[in-house]
Every structure is written in structure tokens, then in C-alpha cells.
């Protein structure tokens, strides 16, 4: 990007929801009973959180989901706007239920229960498709990618067309990973991110040779395995590099992975190498867990850099 060019707009396609928080001393088993306390309510959602982090860091950000026309949907869009996230291309259908999650904080971890909003096709209108047909990043999930429609194109065909225009895809596979047959969607991706659970479901054990062979077969440039407090591993087609995490006092791990993804997309557009981008994303996620709420990771670039420098000094 030259000095006179407008910054590339990153598109985030996925979920946005109200997150209702609860706390409990323990998580009950089947036919069990446990007391909990209602805490507070935030606007969250995995991909919306990542979009808000990206915008907070200074990235040009657009978000697309499928919502109804109700008051809660209006609240969600207003909140995104307050975080600097554009919603001009939002999709609407009156049959979509309200988007709401229940998050239980238990013993330093979290349990998320979410309302199933269905798998209706997400038909991109012409203005949205035209905006996506330009260089920049697209951050999404497999489930959303499979629902994309553009004219006669569906799913993987839409992604392939957008890649032809220079749109680089980053997939957040979280705990689900991928299954045989999903490669059509992941093919040509810039980065595929998953945590330890998703990685295990996708590849089994962390066999460097097997992962790099898979990447070469499907033209995936990088695979990242996030390791919670331990940091993250980067598979780059040749080997694997570990970027360690930062030692912090954990308040709430909700949104840490989303912070990682949003920060990674920002860093990939503004930093010299994938290793630099990964180090920045790990620092942003480490900082996020010290703050309660799904948007705890929203920060300026300067705030993340100060945290990275201070925590590195403390760890040393």
C-alpha cells in the first residue's frame, strides 16, 4: 500500500450476539444442580469480537451477519458502530431468531450456551459483493463460508471468486476444526487458525510433516494452533515456530481467541512478517484475559505494544 492509497478494508463474516454473563462455583453434571449468580450483559459474538478488536487497533473494518429486524438486532448494530465497525452490508431475514449467548464463568474457565440461529443461506447483495471483490482480508468460519451465496455461486465457489480479486481468507476454526470434504472451502486460505481441540480433531497429534504436507496440497499459506496461556504455534509449510504466551493474572478468557484473530488480521496488514504478526496477536490475546467481558481485547495498537513490552520485561 502506498502513502496515497486508502487502507484495505477487512471483512468479518459471522456471528454477533448479546452475551449474558453468569458466575458459578462449579459446573453441574447431568441430573445435578448448582447455584449461579447473574453478572452482567455485553454485546459479543466470536466474529463480531474479532471485528471490534481489528477496528480498535485502527483497521478499516466491515462486518456481515444475518439478523432479524428486531430491537436486539438494532442494539447489536449500534454497538458495532460505536466500536468503529461498519455494518452497511448487513443481511436481514425476519425468520432469524434473536442472537443471544449465556456465558458461565467457572473456576477460571468459561462455558458458552448459545441460541441456534439456523443455517439459512447468506445471499450477498451486489454492493457487498462489489466491496468484497478487492484486495484485503476476509475473516470467517467454516459454517458461515458454507452459507455464502452470490448469484449462482455458492460456498467454496464464492470464496474462489473472491480470491481471484485478491481477497485473502483467514479461517477461525476454534474448537470444531475441519472434516474431510471441508478442504474445498479452506483451499488457498492465507491462514487457518484453531485451538488445541480443533487442531486435534483436524490433524490428530501435532505432526509437523503431516500438517505441512496438507498445507502444500491445498495451497494454505499458514496454520496456527493456539495454545491458551502457552502462546501459539505457527506452521509455515517448512517447520513449526512457537511464540510463547505472557504470564498474566486471568480474569476472563472469553474472547481471547477472538482478540487473537482480530489482532492477527490487523498485524498481517501492517507488520513485516508472519512471525511478527503472530507475536503481536499473542500479546493482544494475553492482555485480553486480564479484563472481563468479550470485548476486553479491544485496544489501540499502542496499548498492545506497551503491554507486550511491559510483560516481556516482567517475565524476564
N, C-alpha and C positions, 0 to 999 in steps of 0.2 A: 504494500500500500504506500503510495507516495503522499507527500505532505498535503497536496490539494485534493486528494480523493476522500470521499466520505467513508467512514468506517463500515466494514461489512456487518450486516445485521445477522445475528444468530437467532434461529427459530427454535423454540422449545415446544414440542407437541406431546401433550399428555394430560395428567390429572391436576385438578385444583380442588380443594375441599376445605371445609371447616373442620379443624381438629379440636375435639373436646377432650381435655386432659383430666385424668383421674390418678390418684396415688393409692397404693395398697402395700401392706407389709409382705404379702405373698400372693402368688398366682394359684388359684384353686385348680384341683383336678376334676375329673368327671364325677358327678353326683356329690360334689363338695360345696362348700360355702365359705365365702371370705368377705370381710368388710372392706370398703374402699371410700375414699373421700373425693368429692368433686373439686377440681383445682381451678382451671381457667379454660378459656377458649381462644384459639388462634386460627387464622387462615393459613392453611398449609397445602399439602399435596406434593408428592415426590417431585414431579417435573416443574410444578409452579415454584417450589422452594429453590430448585436449581436456577430457574429463570431469574428469580429475585436476587439471588447471590450474584449472578452474572451482571445484572443491571447495577447492583450496588458497587461492584468493582469498576464500573464505568463502561461496560459493554453495551452496544446497541442491541436491544432485546425485544423480540416479539413472541407471544405465547398463543397457542391454539389448543382449544379443547372443545368438547361437545357438551353444552349445558342446556337447561330449560330457561324460560324467560322469567322465573320467579324472583322474589326478593333476595333469596340467598345467593342466587347467581349474580345478581346485581352487586351484592356486597363483595363477592369474590373478585369481580372485575374491577371494582373501585379500589380494592386493596392492592391488586396487581399494579394498577395505575399509580397509586401512591408510592410504590416501590420502583417506579420507572420502567415498568414492563408494559409494552404495547399490546392491546387486545383488539385491534381493528379487524382482525381476520377470524375472530371467534365464531364458532359454529353453534347453531341452536336447533333444538327439537323439543317440543312440549312434552314428549313422552319420556324424556330422560329424568330419572328421579333426582332429588336434591343430593348433592355430593357432600358427604359427611363421614368423618372418621372418629373413632373412640380410641384414645391412646392411654394405656395404663403404665405408669412408671412403677416398677417393682424391682427392688434390690439392685439398682444401678443399671438395669436394662429396661426395655420397653416392649409392650405387646400392643399391636395395632389391629383393631377390628374395623372393617370398612364396609360401607354400603355398596353392594354390587350394582353398578350403573349400566350394565349390559354391554353388548358388543356391536351396536349399530354402526354402519359404515360412516366414516368421516369424509364427506364429499367436499373437496377443496374448491371454493368458488374461484372464478377466473382471476380476481385481484390477488388472492392469496397464492395461487399457483404462479402468477407472474412474478410476485415478490420472491418466491422460493427459487425461481429459475435464475439464480445469480450466485456468485461465489459467496461462501460463508458456511457456518456450521449449522447442522440440524441435530438437535439432541432429543432423543425419544426412547421409547421402549419397544420391545417386540410386539406386545399386544396392540399398541397404538399403530405401529407400522402396518400391521396386518389389516387394519380397518381403513387405511387411506384409500381414497378414490379420487381420480382426476380424469374426467371424460370417460373413455373406455378403458383406461388403465386402472389397475388395482394392485395394492400392496407393493410387492417387490418391483413391479413394473414402474410404479410411481417413483420409487427410490432410484431405480436405474436411470430414469429420465433426468431426475434432479442432479444426479452425479455428473451427467453429461454437461450440465451447466456450471459445474464447479462447486456444487453443494456437498460438503463433507459431513458424513454421518458419524455421530457418536452415540452408541447404544448403551443405555444403563440397564443391565440385565439383573442387577440386585441379587435377590436370593433364588430367583427362578432359573437363571442360566438359560441354556438353549437345548433344544432336542433335535434329533435327526429330521431334516426337512426344513429347519429354520435357516439353513445356510443361504438360501436364496435371498433372504432379507439382509443378512449380515455381510454378504459379499461386497467387497470394495469399501468396507467401513474404514474410517480413519482410526477409530478407537472402539474397542468393545470392553466395557467395564463391568465387573461383577465382584461380589464379595466372596468369602471363602466357601459359603454354602453353594452359591450359584456356580462357582468355579468347579467344585467337586461334582456337582450334577452334570456339568458340561464335559469335563475332561477327566474326572477321576482324580488321581494323585497329580500333583504339580510336576509333570514330566516335561522338561523344557523342550526336548526334541519333538515330542508329540504336539505340543502347542505350536511350535514354530512351523512344523510341517502343515498343520491345519491352516495357519495364517497364510502360508505360501499358496496353498491350494485354492483359497477363497479370496486372495488379494486383500486381506485385512492387515493394516499397517502396524497396529499395536493392540495388545491385550493387556489389561490391567487387572490384577487381583488385589482388592483392598483387604487389609488385614487388621481393621479396627485400630486399637491403640498401637499396634506394631508397625503401622505405616502402610505401604503398598508395594507390590512387585510389578515391574514393567517387563513384559515380553516384547521384544522388538524385532523378532524374526531371526536373530542371531544368538541371543542369550537371554538372561534374566538379570535385572538390576533391582535391588531392594532400596527403597527410600524409607528410612525409619521414621516412626511417629515421634510426637513430642510428649513429654511427661507432664500431665496436667491433672487438676482436680476435676473429676467428671461431675457435672450437674444433670445433663440430659443429652443422651445420644441421639434423640430424634432429630432427623435432618442432617446428620453428619455426612452420610453418603451423598445426599442431595447437594450439600455445600461442596463436597469434593468434586462432584460433576460440574456444577456451575463454575467453580473456580478453575477447573481444568480447561473447559471450553474457552474461558477468558484468557488463560495463560497461553494456550496453544496459538492464539491470535496475536499475542504481544511479547512472547519470550523466544529466545534463540533456539531452544532445543526441547525435545520431549522430556528429557531428564529435568530441565529447569521447570517446565510446566508441572511435572509430577511433584516436585519438591514444594512448589507453591500451593498446589491443591491439597497436599498432605497437611501443610501448615494451616490452611484455611479450615480444614475439617477438624484438626486438633483444637483450634481456637473455638470452633462452634460448640463443642461438647461442654464447654465451661459456662454456657449460657442456656437458660431454659427456653423452650419453645422451638417450633420447626423452622423459624426464620432466625435463629440465633447466629447462623453463619453469615448473615448479611453484614457486610463491612466494606470499607473502602480498601483500595489496593494498599494504601499507606498503612492502614491499621493491621492488615495481614502481614505486611513486611516487618512492621515493628514487633508484632508477636513472634514472627519467625526468628528474628534476631535476638529478642529477649529470652525466648525459651531455649534457643541454642546455647546462649551464654549460661543459663541456669543449669542445663543438662551437662554442660562441660565442667 
